[in-house]
């Protein structure tokens, strides 16, 4: 089962306009109850383009530091997952949770 804060490689294509494109690492941000019940998950794509925006926390990715594009959260079918790349470090999980809480509440 896919869990919150798992890092997974996902094919995001096809896209439209300014949506995050291509196959890239993404972080699962949906709660585990949703991940168990649904065929879709909520993900946020990782990007190597660092803009320093408050809503894009710097996280330790599978290969290097990346920003997590929390402004690009989207639902994707689990069939888009290519493979698992690991889990976010606890400090990064806490940072993501705090920003999501601020964005969504």
N, CA, C and O atoms as CSV, one atom per row, in Angstrom:
chain,resi,resn,atom,element,x,y,z
A,1,UNK,N,N,0.832,-1.193,0.000
A,1,UNK,CA,C,0.000,0.000,0.000
A,1,UNK,C,C,0.875,1.254,0.000
A,1,UNK,O,O,1.909,1.313,0.666
A,2,UNK,N,N,0.443,2.228,-0.745
A,2,UNK,CA,C,1.119,3.518,-0.784
A,2,UNK,C,C,0.728,4.287,0.470
A,2,UNK,O,O,-0.441,4.303,0.853
A,3,UNK,N,N,1.708,4.924,1.110
A,3,UNK,CA,C,1.444,5.655,2.344
A,3,UNK,C,C,1.812,7.131,2.197
A,3,UNK,O,O,2.609,7.514,1.341
A,4,UNK,N,N,1.198,7.952,3.070
A,4,UNK,CA,C,1.520,9.382,3.087
A,4,UNK,C,C,3.024,9.546,3.304
A,4,UNK,O,O,3.627,8.848,4.119
A,5,UNK,N,N,3.605,10.463,2.574
A,5,UNK,CA,C,5.025,10.829,2.589
A,5,UNK,C,C,5.919,9.833,1.867
A,5,UNK,O,O,7.142,9.965,1.910
A,6,UNK,N,N,5.331,8.829,1.197
A,6,UNK,CA,C,6.143,7.993,0.313
A,6,UNK,C,C,6.580,8.841,-0.875
A,6,UNK,O,O,5.842,9.710,-1.340
A,7,UNK,N,N,7.782,8.579,-1.356
A,7,UNK,CA,C,8.275,9.223,-2.573
A,7,UNK,C,C,8.161,8.179,-3.682
A,7,UNK,O,O,8.733,7.093,-3.588
A,8,UNK,N,N,7.419,8.521,-4.727
A,8,UNK,CA,C,7.177,7.587,-5.817
A,8,UNK,C,C,7.477,8.260,-7.148
A,8,UNK,O,O,7.295,9.467,-7.303
A,9,UNK,N,N,7.935,7.473,-8.096
A,9,UNK,CA,C,8.179,7.971,-9.441
A,9,UNK,C,C,6.876,7.839,-10.211
A,9,UNK,O,O,6.322,6.745,-10.312
A,10,UNK,N,N,6.377,8.959,-10.760
A,10,UNK,CA,C,5.070,8.977,-11.407
A,10,UNK,C,C,5.168,9.628,-12.785
A,10,UNK,O,O,5.865,10.625,-12.976
A,11,UNK,N,N,4.461,9.043,-13.726
A,11,UNK,CA,C,4.322,9.627,-15.058
A,11,UNK,C,C,3.158,10.612,-15.002
A,11,UNK,O,O,2.004,10.196,-14.900
A,12,UNK,N,N,3.444,11.904,-15.068
A,12,UNK,CA,C,2.416,12.942,-14.959
A,12,UNK,C,C,1.803,13.340,-16.294
A,12,UNK,O,O,0.854,14.123,-16.324
A,13,UNK,N,N,2.326,12.819,-17.395
A,13,UNK,CA,C,1.786,13.175,-18.713
A,13,UNK,C,C,0.543,12.349,-19.010
A,13,UNK,O,O,0.481,11.194,-18.590
A,14,UNK,N,N,-0.427,12.873,-19.699
A,14,UNK,CA,C,-0.472,14.178,-20.348
A,14,UNK,C,C,-0.847,15.295,-19.377
A,14,UNK,O,O,-1.515,15.068,-18.368
A,15,UNK,N,N,-0.408,16.483,-19.700
A,15,UNK,CA,C,-0.699,17.668,-18.901
A,15,UNK,C,C,-1.183,18.782,-19.809
A,15,UNK,O,O,-1.130,18.677,-21.034
A,16,UNK,N,N,-1.654,19.849,-19.185
A,16,UNK,CA,C,-2.102,21.032,-19.923
A,16,UNK,C,C,-1.461,22.257,-19.289
A,16,UNK,O,O,-1.367,22.340,-18.065
A,17,UNK,N,N,-1.024,23.199,-20.098
A,17,UNK,CA,C,-0.537,24.486,-19.612
A,17,UNK,C,C,0.639,24.387,-18.664
A,17,UNK,O,O,1.653,23.763,-18.977
A,18,UNK,N,N,0.495,25.010,-17.490
A,18,UNK,CA,C,1.595,25.133,-16.539
A,18,UNK,C,C,1.663,23.989,-15.528
A,18,UNK,O,O,2.401,24.085,-14.547
A,19,UNK,N,N,0.906,22.903,-15.746
A,19,UNK,CA,C,0.964,21.759,-14.839
A,19,UNK,C,C,2.343,21.108,-14.911
A,19,UNK,O,O,3.003,21.141,-15.949
A,20,UNK,N,N,2.770,20.513,-13.790
A,20,UNK,CA,C,4.042,19.784,-13.759
A,20,UNK,C,C,3.970,18.640,-14.762
A,20,UNK,O,O,2.989,17.897,-14.812
A,21,UNK,N,N,5.029,18.512,-15.560
A,21,UNK,CA,C,5.041,17.546,-16.657
A,21,UNK,C,C,6.041,16.426,-16.401
A,21,UNK,O,O,6.779,16.450,-15.416
A,22,UNK,N,N,6.055,15.475,-17.274
A,22,UNK,CA,C,6.991,14.367,-17.435
A,22,UNK,C,C,6.949,13.376,-16.276
A,22,UNK,O,O,6.120,13.487,-15.373
A,23,UNK,N,N,7.844,12.422,-16.320
A,23,UNK,CA,C,7.979,11.445,-15.248
A,23,UNK,C,C,8.914,12.031,-14.211
A,23,UNK,O,O,10.038,12.423,-14.523
A,24,UNK,N,N,8.436,12.089,-12.960
A,24,UNK,CA,C,9.249,12.709,-11.912
A,24,UNK,C,C,8.896,12.141,-10.551
A,24,UNK,O,O,7.823,11.566,-10.369
A,25,UNK,N,N,9.810,12.306,-9.585
A,25,UNK,CA,C,9.484,11.901,-8.215
A,25,UNK,C,C,8.383,12.797,-7.664
A,25,UNK,O,O,8.358,14.003,-7.909
A,26,UNK,N,N,7.479,12.183,-6.918
A,26,UNK,CA,C,6.377,12.903,-6.284
A,26,UNK,C,C,6.220,12.377,-4.867
A,26,UNK,O,O,6.595,11.243,-4.568
A,27,UNK,N,N,5.665,13.206,-4.005
A,27,UNK,CA,C,5.401,12.800,-2.627
A,27,UNK,C,C,3.900,12.607,-2.465
A,27,UNK,O,O,3.108,13.461,-2.864
A,28,UNK,N,N,3.518,11.488,-1.882
A,28,UNK,CA,C,2.112,11.213,-1.594
A,28,UNK,C,C,1.709,12.069,-0.398
A,28,UNK,O,O,2.328,11.984,0.662
A,29,UNK,N,N,0.672,12.896,-0.563
A,29,UNK,CA,C,0.228,13.776,0.528
A,29,UNK,C,C,-1.158,13.405,1.047
A,29,UNK,O,O,-1.622,13.977,2.033
A,30,UNK,N,N,-1.824,12.452,0.392
A,30,UNK,CA,C,-3.145,12.034,0.878
A,30,UNK,C,C,-2.995,11.160,2.118
A,30,UNK,O,O,-2.001,10.450,2.264
A,31,UNK,N,N,-3.996,11.214,3.023
A,31,UNK,CA,C,-3.943,10.405,4.240
A,31,UNK,C,C,-4.056,8.911,3.932
A,31,UNK,O,O,-4.628,8.516,2.916
A,32,UNK,N,N,-3.505,8.097,4.818
A,32,UNK,CA,C,-3.475,6.652,4.603
A,32,UNK,C,C,-4.867,6.039,4.453
A,32,UNK,O,O,-5.031,5.088,3.688
A,33,UNK,N,N,-5.871,6.557,5.159
A,33,UNK,CA,C,-7.241,6.043,5.016
A,33,UNK,C,C,-7.712,6.193,3.567
A,33,UNK,O,O,-8.307,5.272,3.008
A,34,UNK,N,N,-7.447,7.346,2.966
A,34,UNK,CA,C,-7.807,7.561,1.559
A,34,UNK,C,C,-7.011,6.635,0.650
A,34,UNK,O,O,-7.555,6.058,-0.292
A,35,UNK,N,N,-5.718,6.496,0.937
A,35,UNK,CA,C,-4.849,5.677,0.096
A,35,UNK,C,C,-5.302,4.214,0.081
A,35,UNK,O,O,-5.161,3.528,-0.932
A,36,UNK,N,N,-5.846,3.741,1.207
A,36,UNK,CA,C,-6.363,2.375,1.274
A,36,UNK,C,C,-7.690,2.230,0.523
A,36,UNK,O,O,-7.926,1.220,-0.140
A,37,UNK,N,N,-8.552,3.241,0.631
A,37,UNK,CA,C,-9.923,3.123,0.132
A,37,UNK,C,C,-10.075,3.428,-1.352
A,37,UNK,O,O,-10.961,2.878,-2.006
A,38,UNK,N,N,-9.232,4.289,-1.889
A,38,UNK,CA,C,-9.417,4.776,-3.256
A,38,UNK,C,C,-8.351,4.254,-4.206
A,38,UNK,O,O,-7.276,3.833,-3.781
A,39,UNK,N,N,-8.659,4.286,-5.492
A,39,UNK,CA,C,-7.684,3.930,-6.530
A,39,UNK,C,C,-6.831,5.140,-6.920
A,39,UNK,O,O,-5.894,5.016,-7.709
A,40,UNK,N,N,-7.163,6.317,-6.358
A,40,UNK,CA,C,-6.383,7.521,-6.617
A,40,UNK,C,C,-5.652,7.959,-5.355
A,40,UNK,O,O,-6.056,7.630,-4.240
A,41,UNK,N,N,-4.574,8.706,-5.550
A,41,UNK,CA,C,-3.811,9.298,-4.448
A,41,UNK,C,C,-3.587,10.768,-4.769
A,41,UNK,O,O,-3.601,11.169,-5.933
A,42,UNK,N,N,-3.381,11.563,-3.731
A,42,UNK,CA,C,-3.001,12.958,-3.922
A,42,UNK,C,C,-1.488,13.039,-3.847
A,42,UNK,O,O,-0.873,12.531,-2.910
A,43,UNK,N,N,-0.891,13.684,-4.846
A,43,UNK,CA,C,0.572,13.797,-4.885
A,43,UNK,C,C,0.983,15.254,-5.081
A,43,UNK,O,O,0.215,16.085,-5.567
A,44,UNK,N,N,2.213,15.526,-4.688
A,44,UNK,CA,C,2.847,16.808,-4.992
A,44,UNK,C,C,4.160,16.482,-5.697
A,44,UNK,O,O,4.963,15.710,-5.173
A,45,UNK,N,N,4.392,17.058,-6.879
A,45,UNK,CA,C,5.619,16.763,-7.618
A,45,UNK,C,C,6.841,17.448,-7.009
A,45,UNK,O,O,6.747,18.532,-6.432
A,46,UNK,N,N,7.979,16.791,-7.153
A,46,UNK,CA,C,9.248,17.372,-6.741
A,46,UNK,C,C,9.867,18.057,-7.949
A,46,UNK,O,O,9.689,17.610,-9.082
A,47,UNK,N,N,10.591,19.140,-7.708
A,47,UNK,CA,C,11.234,19.868,-8.797
A,47,UNK,C,C,12.642,20.292,-8.390
A,47,UNK,O,O,12.886,20.653,-7.239
A,48,UNK,N,N,13.556,20.243,-9.343
A,48,UNK,CA,C,14.926,20.683,-9.079
A,48,UNK,C,C,15.072,22.192,-9.263
A,48,UNK,O,O,16.105,22.764,-8.915
A,49,UNK,N,N,14.039,22.836,-9.809
A,49,UNK,CA,C,14.048,24.291,-9.954
A,49,UNK,C,C,13.652,24.907,-8.618
A,49,UNK,O,O,12.492,24.835,-8.210
A,50,UNK,N,N,14.620,25.510,-7.944
A,50,UNK,CA,C,14.368,26.071,-6.615
A,50,UNK,C,C,14.012,27.548,-6.736
A,50,UNK,O,O,14.811,28.357,-7.209
A,51,UNK,N,N,12.822,27.878,-6.308
A,51,UNK,CA,C,12.322,29.247,-6.390
A,51,UNK,C,C,12.300,29.946,-5.029
A,51,UNK,O,O,12.208,31.171,-4.957
A,52,UNK,N,N,12.384,29.159,-3.950
A,52,UNK,CA,C,12.409,29.750,-2.616
A,52,UNK,C,C,11.056,30.231,-2.121
A,52,UNK,O,O,10.983,31.019,-1.177
A,53,UNK,N,N,9.980,29.763,-2.752
A,53,UNK,CA,C,8.651,30.180,-2.335
A,53,UNK,C,C,8.267,29.472,-1.036
A,53,UNK,O,O,8.635,28.317,-0.822
A,54,UNK,N,N,7.541,30.152,-0.186
A,54,UNK,CA,C,7.135,29.644,1.127
A,54,UNK,C,C,6.343,28.334,1.025
A,54,UNK,O,O,6.459,27.471,1.895
A,55,UNK,N,N,5.547,28.186,-0.026
A,55,UNK,CA,C,4.699,27.010,-0.197
A,55,UNK,C,C,5.399,25.889,-0.979
A,55,UNK,O,O,4.763,24.908,-1.365
A,56,UNK,N,N,6.709,26.040,-1.210
A,56,UNK,CA,C,7.509,24.999,-1.851
A,56,UNK,C,C,8.700,24.661,-0.951
A,56,UNK,O,O,9.795,25.190,-1.144
A,57,UNK,N,N,8.485,23.776,0.036
A,57,UNK,CA,C,9.569,23.471,0.964
A,57,UNK,C,C,10.728,22.732,0.288
A,57,UNK,O,O,10.529,21.934,-0.628
A,58,UNK,N,N,11.920,23.014,0.758
A,58,UNK,CA,C,13.117,22.315,0.305
A,58,UNK,C,C,13.176,20.985,1.050
A,58,UNK,O,O,13.161,20.955,2.281
A,59,UNK,N,N,13.241,19.887,0.299
A,59,UNK,CA,C,13.277,18.566,0.907
A,59,UNK,C,C,14.444,17.768,0.352
A,59,UNK,O,O,14.994,18.101,-0.697
A,60,UNK,N,N,14.814,16.719,1.062
A,60,UNK,CA,C,15.867,15.831,0.599
A,60,UNK,C,C,15.227,14.759,-0.264
A,60,UNK,O,O,14.467,13.924,0.228
A,61,UNK,N,N,15.535,14.786,-1.548
A,61,UNK,CA,C,14.963,13.827,-2.486
A,61,UNK,C,C,15.816,12.586,-2.594
A,61,UNK,O,O,16.802,12.440,-1.872
A,62,UNK,N,N,15.439,11.682,-3.501
A,62,UNK,CA,C,16.184,10.436,-3.659
A,62,UNK,C,C,17.620,10.647,-4.145
A,62,UNK,O,O,18.502,9.838,-3.853
A,63,UNK,N,N,17.855,11.743,-4.892
A,63,UNK,CA,C,19.197,11.994,-5.409
A,63,UNK,C,C,19.819,13.273,-4.857
A,63,UNK,O,O,21.033,13.340,-4.670
A,64,UNK,N,N,19.000,14.282,-4.598
A,64,UNK,CA,C,19.522,15.569,-4.121
A,64,UNK,C,C,18.390,16.371,-3.483
A,64,UNK,O,O,17.265,15.888,-3.358
A,65,UNK,N,N,18.703,17.588,-3.087
A,65,UNK,CA,C,17.661,18.444,-2.519
A,65,UNK,C,C,16.778,18.972,-3.642
A,65,UNK,O,O,17.254,19.326,-4.721
A,66,UNK,N,N,15.504,19.014,-3.363
A,66,UNK,CA,C,14.511,19.475,-4.339
A,66,UNK,C,C,13.467,20.290,-3.614
A,66,UNK,O,O,13.368,20.251,-2.388
A,67,UNK,N,N,12.691,21.026,-4.382
A,67,UNK,CA,C,11.523,21.675,-3.803
A,67,UNK,C,C,10.313,20.789,-4.063
A,67,UNK,O,O,10.219,20.124,-5.094
A,68,UNK,N,N,9.396,20.794,-3.110
A,68,UNK,CA,C,8.154,20.065,-3.265
A,68,UNK,C,C,7.083,21.068,-3.664
A,68,UNK,O,O,6.768,21.980,-2.899
A,69,UNK,N,N,6.525,20.906,-4.848
A,69,UNK,CA,C,5.572,21.867,-5.401
A,69,UNK,C,C,4.177,21.625,-4.820
A,69,UNK,O,O,3.330,20.997,-5.455
A,70,UNK,N,N,3.953,22.128,-3.612
A,70,UNK,CA,C,2.654,21.957,-2.965
A,70,UNK,C,C,1.561,22.764,-3.650
A,70,UNK,O,O,0.377,22.553,-3.387
A,71,UNK,N,N,1.947,23.683,-4.525
A,71,UNK,CA,C,0.971,24.415,-5.340
A,71,UNK,C,C,0.514,23.596,-6.544
A,71,UNK,O,O,-0.355,24.040,-7.294
A,72,UNK,N,N,1.084,22.412,-6.741
A,72,UNK,CA,C,0.752,21.554,-7.885
A,72,UNK,C,C,0.132,20.220,-7.438
A,72,UNK,O,O,0.192,19.235,-8.173
A,73,UNK,N,N,-0.458,20.186,-6.243
A,73,UNK,CA,C,-1.087,18.954,-5.756
A,73,UNK,C,C,-2.166,18.522,-6.735
A,73,UNK,O,O,-2.949,19.336,-7.225
A,74,UNK,N,N,-2.191,17.217,-7.011
A,74,UNK,CA,C,-3.228,16.687,-7.893
A,74,UNK,C,C,-3.519,15.230,-7.565
A,74,UNK,O,O,-2.692,14.536,-6.974
A,75,UNK,N,N,-4.695,14.781,-7.953
A,75,UNK,CA,C,-5.072,13.380,-7.795
A,75,UNK,C,C,-4.612,12.617,-9.030
A,75,UNK,O,O,-4.800,13.065,-10.161
A,76,UNK,N,N,-4.010,11.464,-8.796
A,76,UNK,CA,C,-3.595,10.600,-9.895
A,76,UNK,C,C,-3.994,9.166,-9.569
A,76,UNK,O,O,-4.067,8.783,-8.401
A,77,UNK,N,N,-4.248,8.385,-10.600
A,77,UNK,CA,C,-4.537,6.972,-10.417
A,77,UNK,C,C,-3.252,6.257,-9.999
A,77,UNK,O,O,-2.163,6.601,-10.459
A,78,UNK,N,N,-3.386,5.268,-9.129
A,78,UNK,CA,C,-2.210,4.533,-8.656
A,78,UNK,C,C,-1.474,3.828,-9.792
A,78,UNK,O,O,-0.295,3.501,-9.654
A,79,UNK,N,N,-2.152,3.592,-10.906
A,79,UNK,CA,C,-1.502,2.933,-12.045
A,79,UNK,C,C,-0.415,3.810,-12.668
A,79,UNK,O,O,0.408,3.311,-13.436
A,80,UNK,N,N,-0.398,5.105,-12.350
A,80,UNK,CA,C,0.658,5.998,-12.856
A,80,UNK,C,C,1.983,5.793,-12.123
A,80,UNK,O,O,3.028,6.229,-12.605
A,81,UNK,N,N,1.951,5.133,-10.962
A,81,UNK,CA,C,3.183,4.905,-10.191
A,81,UNK,C,C,4.075,3.923,-10.944
A,81,UNK,O,O,3.654,2.823,-11.304
A,82,UNK,N,N,5.312,4.345,-11.172
A,82,UNK,CA,C,6.291,3.492,-11.853
A,82,UNK,C,C,7.055,2.660,-10.834
A,82,UNK,O,O,7.235,1.455,-11.008
A,83,UNK,N,N,7.502,3.321,-9.767
A,83,UNK,CA,C,8.191,2.590,-8.695
A,83,UNK,C,C,8.284,3.467,-7.461
A,83,UNK,O,O,8.107,4.684,-7.521
A,84,UNK,N,N,8.567,2.819,-6.342
A,84,UNK,CA,C,8.757,3.521,-5.072
A,84,UNK,C,C,10.217,3.944,-4.964
A,84,UNK,O,O,11.124,3.205,-5.345
A,85,UNK,N,N,10.425,5.156,-4.434
A,85,UNK,CA,C,11.793,5.676,-4.288
A,85,UNK,C,C,12.192,5.867,-2.830
A,85,UNK,O,O,13.328,6.249,-2.549
A,86,UNK,N,N,11.274,5.607,-1.894
A,86,UNK,CA,C,11.602,5.764,-0.484
A,86,UNK,C,C,10.529,6.542,0.252
A,86,UNK,O,O,9.377,6.622,-0.174
A,87,UNK,N,N,10.949,7.114,1.376
A,87,UNK,CA,C,10.046,7.870,2.248
A,87,UNK,C,C,10.750,9.163,2.644
A,87,UNK,O,O,11.965,9.180,2.843
A,88,UNK,N,N,9.977,10.254,2.757
A,88,UNK,CA,C,10.552,11.533,3.216
A,88,UNK,C,C,11.104,11.399,4.626
A,88,UNK,O,O,10.555,10.665,5.448
A,89,UNK,N,N,12.181,12.104,4.900
A,89,UNK,CA,C,12.731,12.154,6.248
A,89,UNK,C,C,11.736,12.846,7.177
A,89,UNK,O,O,10.927,13.658,6.727
A,90,UNK,N,N,11.792,12.531,8.458
A,90,UNK,CA,C,10.841,13.056,9.447
A,90,UNK,C,C,10.802,14.580,9.446
A,90,UNK,O,O,9.719,15.165,9.486
A,91,UNK,N,N,11.953,15.231,9.400
A,91,UNK,CA,C,11.977,16.704,9.384
A,91,UNK,C,C,11.238,17.247,8.158
A,91,UNK,O,O,10.509,18.234,8.251
A,92,UNK,N,N,11.431,16.599,7.021
A,92,UNK,CA,C,10.741,17.016,5.806
A,92,UNK,C,C,9.238,16.756,5.912
A,92,UNK,O,O,8.437,17.576,5.465
A,93,UNK,N,N,8.850,15.624,6.499
A,93,UNK,CA,C,7.434,15.323,6.713
A,93,UNK,C,C,6.775,16.413,7.549
A,93,UNK,O,O,5.683,16.879,7.223
A,94,UNK,N,N,7.439,16.816,8.627
A,94,UNK,CA,C,6.899,17.857,9.507
A,94,UNK,C,C,6.761,19.188,8.776
A,94,UNK,O,O,5.778,19.905,8.963
A,95,UNK,N,N,7.733,19.512,7.955
A,95,UNK,CA,C,7.696,20.757,7.183
A,95,UNK,C,C,6.541,20.747,6.185
A,95,UNK,O,O,5.811,21.730,6.060
A,96,UNK,N,N,6.384,19.641,5.483
A,96,UNK,CA,C,5.300,19.504,4.501
A,96,UNK,C,C,3.945,19.593,5.203
A,96,UNK,O,O,3.045,20.290,4.733
A,97,UNK,N,N,3.801,18.894,6.319
A,97,UNK,CA,C,2.532,18.907,7.060
A,97,UNK,C,C,2.175,20.329,7.494
A,97,UNK,O,O,1.026,20.748,7.354
A,98,UNK,N,N,3.145,21.068,8.017
A,98,UNK,CA,C,2.882,22.434,8.483
A,98,UNK,C,C,2.423,23.332,7.333
A,98,UNK,O,O,1.506,24.135,7.501
A,99,UNK,N,N,3.052,23.199,6.178
A,99,UNK,CA,C,2.673,24.033,5.035
A,99,UNK,C,C,1.305,23.621,4.493
A,99,UNK,O,O,0.492,24.478,4.147
A,100,UNK,N,N,1.047,22.315,4.418
A,100,UNK,CA,C,-0.269,21.861,3.962
A,100,UNK,C,C,-1.372,22.365,4.888
A,100,UNK,O,O,-2.439,22.779,4.434
A,101,UNK,N,N,-1.106,22.325,6.165
A,101,UNK,CA,C,-2.084,22.803,7.149
A,101,UNK,C,C,-2.378,24.287,6.928
A,101,UNK,O,O,-3.530,24.716,6.987
A,102,UNK,N,N,-1.333,25.057,6.674
A,102,UNK,CA,C,-1.513,26.494,6.424
A,102,UNK,C,C,-2.245,26.748,5.096
A,102,UNK,O,O,-3.090,27.639,5.010
A,103,UNK,N,N,-1.915,25.963,4.070
A,103,UNK,CA,C,-2.541,26.153,2.764
A,103,UNK,C,C,-4.023,25.777,2.752
A,103,UNK,O,O,-4.836,26.431,2.098
A,104,UNK,N,N,-4.359,24.717,3.483
A,104,UNK,CA,C,-5.694,24.151,3.352
A,104,UNK,C,C,-6.657,24.472,4.482
A,104,UNK,O,O,-7.844,24.164,4.373
A,105,UNK,N,N,-6.191,25.074,5.553
A,105,UNK,CA,C,-7.099,25.393,6.666
A,105,UNK,C,C,-7.332,26.859,6.791
A,105,UNK,O,O,-8.070,27.293,7.675
